[in-house]
Amino acid sequence: MRSSLVALAAALTVSVLAQSPIALADTGSSASGSASGSASGSSDLWPVPTASADQFTYLIAYSFGNRIPAGADPARTEGEPGPVNEALADAVIATRGTRAIPVYAQTVIADVLRTKYGMTDVIPIEADRQPDGTLTYLSTDGVAKKVSALRATTQSTDVAGVIAFKDHLWRATYTTRNNSLRAYAPAGIAMPTRYDPQSGQAWTTSATTYLPVDMAARIPLLLSGTGSSR
């Protein structure tokens, strides 16, 4: 079973590399599903479980890249949002609507929610710093772990809505679930699909550079049995 899953992920990675970056970057623009947790995604091979936004008790917003200001040290700054994280903040607002549910957002998205939308109750999920002031990279799993710890007392009744870049959405949703959180993508809410060539994180500048990284990171979820719709 393990060898089959690894072979599947490897084959899909090869398939991804053989396709057009433009076609991959523009794959899909919205998710659809029902409150019962149906599955929808950019590919039938990777369905993303969805639920109606009105069922979420809180939201988790995962960033995708950033912009490093001129002269700034990328090892010491989380950077500026850039267009992708601005679009992710828009998706947070579209999902939350008028409900005052908590929003846990990585710093660059939280910055947009505060400055553009005046959101005062967003909980920023920040990267840790070493004693010398340098940042410790905050992975998707690292974000989920931080949120899981913050929601420890309400996990039994929580339903998390996951906001993430379209090509990151499957892994973000299942990584959230892998950290003991019940999570779905919001049905009917469009997620960003356009890559930022000027992103300060090189692997998020195009589909060609990003998708092989994401596919490889899906393998542990498949092996753990987490990556299945439910």
KACORNOR-V398933 format. One record per run of one state. SS is the DSSP state (2 for helix, 1 for strand, 0 for the rest). FROM is the first residue (numbers start at 1). TO is the last residue. If there is no record, write none. Layout:
SS_FROM_TO, SS_FROM_TO
//
This chain:
0_1_1, 2_2_17, 0_18_20, 2_21_25, 0_26_38, 1_39_40, 0_41_43, 2_44_46, 0_47_47, 1_48_51, 0_52_52, 2_53_55, 0_56_57, 1_58_61, 0_62_66, 1_67_67, 0_68_79, 1_80_80, 0_81_81, 2_82_96, 0_97_101, 1_102_106, 2_107_115, 0_116_121, 1_122_125, 0_126_128, 1_129_129, 0_130_134, 1_135_135, 0_136_139, 2_140_150, 0_151_159, 1_160_163, 0_164_165, 2_166_177, 0_178_182, 1_183_186, 0_187_201, 2_202_204, 0_205_206, 2_207_224, 0_225_230
//
